[in-house]
């Protein structure tokens, strides 16, 4: 982990499966939470984007697991933009156990910018593109959405 945006969360009991590890389906929730907080750090409140007639939708999501996460682990979830296209953008999302450099899982999520009402694909506005390119390196947010 370096100077990336980082989202901290604690694994809750109900997020674990019979194997006593985080259930695989929960990672999509974690990715969505971390990516959402990243976008908030870069672009501000989601409702402002909607009020300007813009939204975004997930069009692709992949994940690869390297090791398990367990109940009560604190996970450090890093988010960095890995590709910014005309209408889409991709985030690389990595999961680490807090205090360790051991990679637990690595994910990639692709969003497309759409009009808020019709959900038609649209170009990423230049001002939003520039903020996305600058990123949110060094910003750390906890599960309550509080910047640390």
C-alpha positions as CSV (number, residue, x, y, z in Angstrom):
1,X,0.0,0.0,0.0
2,X,1.2,3.4,-0.9
3,X,-0.4,6.8,-1.3
4,X,-3.8,5.4,-2.6
5,X,-7.2,6.3,-1.4
6,X,-8.0,3.9,1.5
7,X,-11.3,2.8,3.0
8,X,-11.3,0.9,6.3
9,X,-13.9,-1.5,7.4
10,X,-14.3,-4.2,10.1
11,X,-15.6,-7.6,9.0
12,X,-18.9,-8.3,10.8
13,X,-20.0,-11.7,12.0
14,X,-22.9,-11.9,9.6
15,X,-20.6,-11.3,6.6
16,X,-18.9,-14.7,7.2
17,X,-19.9,-18.1,5.9
18,X,-19.8,-21.6,7.3
19,X,-16.1,-21.8,6.5
20,X,-15.6,-18.9,8.9
21,X,-14.3,-16.5,6.2
22,X,-15.9,-13.6,4.5
23,X,-18.5,-14.9,2.1
24,X,-17.4,-14.3,-1.5
25,X,-20.6,-12.4,-2.3
26,X,-19.8,-9.8,0.4
27,X,-16.8,-8.6,-1.5
28,X,-19.0,-6.9,-4.2
29,X,-20.6,-5.0,-1.3
30,X,-17.2,-4.0,-0.1
31,X,-16.1,-2.9,-3.5
32,X,-19.2,-0.8,-4.0
33,X,-18.7,0.9,-0.6
34,X,-15.1,1.7,-1.2
35,X,-15.7,2.9,-4.8
36,X,-18.6,5.0,-3.6
37,X,-16.5,6.7,-0.9
38,X,-13.7,7.2,-3.5
39,X,-16.1,9.0,-5.8
40,X,-17.4,11.1,-2.9
41,X,-13.8,12.1,-2.1
42,X,-13.2,13.1,-5.7
43,X,-16.5,14.5,-6.9
44,X,-18.4,15.3,-3.7
45,X,-21.9,14.2,-2.8
46,X,-23.7,11.8,-5.1
47,X,-26.9,13.9,-5.1
48,X,-25.0,16.8,-6.7
49,X,-24.1,14.6,-9.6
50,X,-27.7,13.5,-10.0
51,X,-28.9,17.1,-9.8
52,X,-26.7,17.9,-12.8
53,X,-28.4,15.1,-14.8
54,X,-25.6,12.6,-14.5
55,X,-25.2,9.1,-13.0
56,X,-23.0,6.1,-13.4
57,X,-23.6,2.4,-13.7
58,X,-21.5,-0.7,-13.2
59,X,-20.9,-2.6,-16.4
60,X,-18.2,-5.0,-15.3
61,X,-16.8,-6.4,-12.0
62,X,-14.1,-9.0,-11.5
63,X,-12.4,-10.2,-8.4
64,X,-9.5,-12.6,-7.6
65,X,-8.9,-13.9,-4.1
66,X,-5.4,-14.4,-2.6
67,X,-6.3,-15.3,1.0
68,X,-9.2,-15.3,3.5
69,X,-10.5,-12.4,5.6
70,X,-12.2,-13.4,9.0
71,X,-14.6,-12.0,11.5
72,X,-13.3,-8.9,13.2
73,X,-10.5,-8.3,10.8
74,X,-10.0,-4.7,9.8
75,X,-9.6,-4.5,6.1
76,X,-7.8,-1.7,4.3
77,X,-9.4,-1.3,0.9
78,X,-7.4,0.8,-1.6
79,X,-9.0,2.4,-4.7
80,X,-7.1,3.9,-7.7
81,X,-8.4,4.7,-11.2
82,X,-6.7,2.4,-13.6
83,X,-8.3,3.6,-16.8
84,X,-10.4,6.6,-17.8
85,X,-12.1,6.4,-21.2
86,X,-14.5,8.7,-23.0
87,X,-17.6,7.5,-21.1
88,X,-16.2,4.8,-18.8
89,X,-13.8,4.6,-16.0
90,X,-12.2,1.7,-14.2
91,X,-11.1,1.3,-10.6
92,X,-8.5,-1.1,-9.2
93,X,-9.6,-2.1,-5.7
94,X,-7.3,-4.1,-3.5
95,X,-8.0,-5.6,-0.1
96,X,-5.4,-5.9,2.7
97,X,-5.6,-6.9,6.3
98,X,-4.9,-3.7,8.3
99,X,-1.3,-3.5,9.4
100,X,-0.2,-6.0,6.7
101,X,1.0,-5.8,3.1
102,X,-0.6,-9.2,2.4
103,X,-3.0,-8.9,-0.5
104,X,-6.3,-10.7,0.4
105,X,-8.2,-9.9,-2.9
106,X,-7.9,-7.7,-5.9
107,X,-10.8,-6.4,-7.9
108,X,-11.6,-4.3,-11.0
109,X,-14.8,-2.5,-11.4
110,X,-15.9,-0.6,-14.5
111,X,-18.5,2.2,-14.6
112,X,-20.1,4.0,-17.5
113,X,-21.3,7.6,-17.2
114,X,-25.0,7.9,-18.1
115,X,-27.8,10.5,-18.1
116,X,-29.6,10.4,-14.8
117,X,-33.1,10.1,-16.2
118,X,-32.8,8.1,-19.4
119,X,-29.7,6.1,-18.4
120,X,-28.1,6.7,-21.8
121,X,-24.4,6.6,-22.1
122,X,-22.6,10.0,-22.1
123,X,-19.1,11.3,-22.1
124,X,-17.5,12.0,-18.8
125,X,-17.6,15.9,-18.4
126,X,-14.1,17.4,-18.6
127,X,-14.3,18.9,-15.0
128,X,-15.2,15.4,-13.6
129,X,-12.5,13.8,-15.8
130,X,-9.8,16.2,-14.4
131,X,-10.9,15.4,-10.8
132,X,-10.8,11.7,-11.5
133,X,-7.3,12.0,-13.1
134,X,-6.1,13.9,-10.0
135,X,-7.5,11.2,-7.7
136,X,-7.8,11.0,-4.0
137,X,-4.4,9.7,-3.0
138,X,-3.7,9.8,0.7
139,X,-7.4,10.2,1.6
140,X,-8.4,7.7,4.3
141,X,-12.1,7.1,5.1
142,X,-13.6,4.7,7.7
143,X,-16.8,2.7,7.6
144,X,-18.8,5.6,8.9
145,X,-17.7,7.7,6.0
146,X,-15.5,9.9,8.2
147,X,-12.3,11.1,6.7
148,X,-9.4,10.2,9.0
